[in-house]
Amino acid sequence: MALYVQKYGGTSVGTTERIEHVADKVKTFCDDGHDVVVVVSAMSGETNRLLGLADAITDQPNPREMDVLLSTGEQVTIALLSMALQKRGCSARSYTGDQVRIVTDSAHTKARIQHIDVEHMQKDLKAGRVVVVAGFQGVDELGNTTTLGRGGSDTTAVALAASLKADECQIYTDVDGVYTTDPRVVDDARRLDKITFEEMLEMASLGSKVLQIRSVEFAGKYNVPLRVLSSFQDGPGTLITLEEEYKVEQPVISGIAFNRDEAKLTVLGVPDIPGVASRILGPVSAANIEVDMIVQNVADDNTTDFTFTVHRNDFERVQKVLTEVANDLGAREVRGDSNIAKVSIVGVGMRSHAGVASKMFDTLAAENINIQMISTSEIKVSVVIAEKYLELAVRALHSAFELDAREQNR
Amino acid sequence: MALYVQKYGGTSVGTTERIEHVADKVKTFCDDGHDVVVVVSAMSGETNRLLGLADAITDQPNPREMDVLLSTGEQVTIALLSMALQKRGCSARSYTGDQVRIVTDSAHTKARIQHIDVEHMQKDLKAGRVVVVAGFQGVDELGNTTTLGRGGSDTTAVALAASLKADECQIYTDVDGVYTTDPRVVDDARRLDKITFEEMLEMASLGSKVLQIRSVEFAGKYNVPLRVLSSFQDGPGTLITLEEEYKVEQPVISGIAFNRDEAKLTVLGVPDIPGVASRILGPVSAANIEVDMIVQNVADDNTTDFTFTVHRNDFERVQKVLTEVANDLGAREVRGDSNIAKVSIVGVGMRSHAGVASKMFDTLAAENINIQMISTSEIKVSVVIAEKYLELAVRALHSAFELDAREQNR
């Protein structure tokens, strides 16, 4: 007998038929004697429908009212799923974020969970009920409805699992686990049985968007075993867990992440004096543009070249900002390139293995792929290359690090 | 400076354009310095959409979950209307039934309001905000979401007006007031400037469905001046108020109501012994069939004929029930007729004027319309006639009681 918190996303509850299917799935766990708390998202398409209504009225919706509006999506799903469970003879009870109470701060549309009352849920579980909770939403101390930001249902699930000390938090989605890389790019991409929280964070932030990043951070912080599974097919999925729990030797690399949403900016011939980085990035940040990779090279004439990447959507805006900054600084030139891609190798095993980065660079060189930028962390190495080489680079690296050939030993 | 509670129904908020129109309307009141609390329904079609989702899952939805589901409809509208008001520079704040708090009993899908906390609303009004409240919903003492039954937004508005001691409760709808009879039947039907609560109750229950009956009862009980107006055109509407407030002499009859949704059943040759009525109606009531008019005639052979009307939808079911009952009672025969209509004259003036009923019967006789059943109350006389004579009867009575010719003196 275990306690599971299961989360089903928008696609998994996209129609009443799929909600019935989820009810079937939940029932098998109840029939096996487990306690189940189910967290659900809005039916797919519903959030966009609601956004469309708000958009028809104003392009500057009040965030408090936005939360009142959007939170109805999950509320519909909890009612329908509870009905479907009851039809199957499963006692069930729905809860909005307010009813649980999932108390958050008052940062509407991007609130953070502060604490969760588990009393009601525990009483229901004790009485043999399935507890069905609306994801993505909470309530602030003043009773205002809040939401956790898009994808926040994952965070709800992990937070509930942590509060209830659940045995596992299961995230049901439309993929059957976390892969060594995107299967649409590499045919031989392989589902991982296990991955560490840190690796998952790097994979997620680099574009393998299976889970919301905050939910993985949260799970890592509270050590909630997190499992990603498919709601449409059976299978063990991928368990995201602490490094220490690995039973076999660490593989060097867990996966290859990539991202083609970025653009690169370089300010050439900047005087090489202290404070230059902040004088360049200050105005960028003030314009609310997020910066990802940053590289600075020293040139030989007491000037330096400063390069960074931003989301491709911000490319034109950042160029305007930079042109002014470059003038003020007396820089020589601003160059931009939006035809780039970022490729990263990720793995906790990297820490204790020298030569991982050079193997990556060798592999790319062997394919005649020029590396434009390099950035490293303890468990990943990222490079920026021309976008046209992306698939080639990912396949070459996937093969070089033996991700497809290796036994599924983790 | 007055305090108005305004209620806008589903048609009035049926699209985002119409919500914007409502915001314009509300703003004119704010600009004139009035305090406004707005109660809104779900956008028209939304409740049916939600019912359809539930229906796709189960034909026996749990009432608690039904309320969780349906209450989302109004929640969407309060958010959108608040946004529309804010866009116009009107400070506004939305409240669900739970947030107000509108505390009800726990009778899901047909809950009754027990009390209303006015503190939050009064604080907002004092701060110059428009308060936008979701109609139709409340919360029970345990924190469960409840709903007041279809059309319950009227009840919410009246209850808020009573609690806040509002100067007027304005019900905006798609008609511009209460008429002497249905304008689709009588061209000369006239909008009433005023009508009493009692008359309105009789008119509403008899088929002039402008307002939900419970809201009128509530308004009468707490003496909340209630005004029915059109949200689509300007005009004073109809004020529903206490009898004593009439300034001119009472007219005899205020209006003609009618209803073609009923069917008539007669059990012939029932032994004329005590307890017969309950032996006939007991099983009908046990089958959850509501009975409207009841008439019993004594025949001359120690038997009696027992006649009553039910909603036409229940006609076949009630016939089955009655056939068994008639056998048990040794009655001679059961006859049914669904081609009937009920016509009623309504007016508080009737109390002090003799001859109103006979004038009605004379008028119908002059048109050769046979009366099948008669039922009277202090302020109305109802007759059942063959359905085919309905329009003829309504027009003849409307004219006989001078409803179209009379000056609009009330």
Interface residues (C-beta under 8 A of the other chain):
Chain A: T16 E17 I19 E20 L50 L53 A54 A56 I57 T58 Q60 P61 N62 R64 E65 M66 V68 L69 S71 T72 Q75 V76 I78 A79 L80 S82 M83 A84 Q86 K87 R93 S94 T96 D98 Q99 G143 N144 T145
Chain B: T16 I19 E20 L50 L53 A54 A56 I57 T58 Q60 P61 N62 R64 E65 M66 V68 L69 S71 T72 Q75 V76 I78 A79 L80 S82 M83 A84 Q86 K87 R93 S94 T96 D98 Q99 G143 N144 T145
